[in-house]
Amino acid sequence: MAEKAINADLKELHGLLVSQMSALVDRLDEASTTDEVRKIQNEITELNHRVTVVGSLLFTEQTARIAKAMGKVRDAKTDVKATTKKIQDITKFLKSMSSFLTLVDKVIDTAKLIS
């Protein structure tokens, strides 16, 4: 039986999610209220879950559908990184994360259907 290769898009997504999670951990020190800390921690939990799921899908076949869905994640990456860098408006940050995670979930769902 031939060994499967790691899916490059999913490997990139996995790294992006780990990086975003790390950036949020770093931002915890700058939160000004307990409520902000909890909200950031909730997003860390959401990211961690997806890191685990994507990790389990790394050997999924490379397809145009996954690549297309991943392209949308790449496009959204800049916005989520910018709102994470300066979490001045927690609502704006949460909306950005929610939109980003919706795109991530589309990649995950596409990969789950293929694997």
Secondary structure, DSSP 8 states (H G I E B T S, - for coil): -------HHHHHHHHHHHHHHHHHHHHGGG--SHHHHHHHHHHHHHHHHHHHHHHHTTTS---HHHHHHHHHHHHHHHHHHHHHHT-S-HHHHHHHHHHHHHHHHHHHHHHHHH-
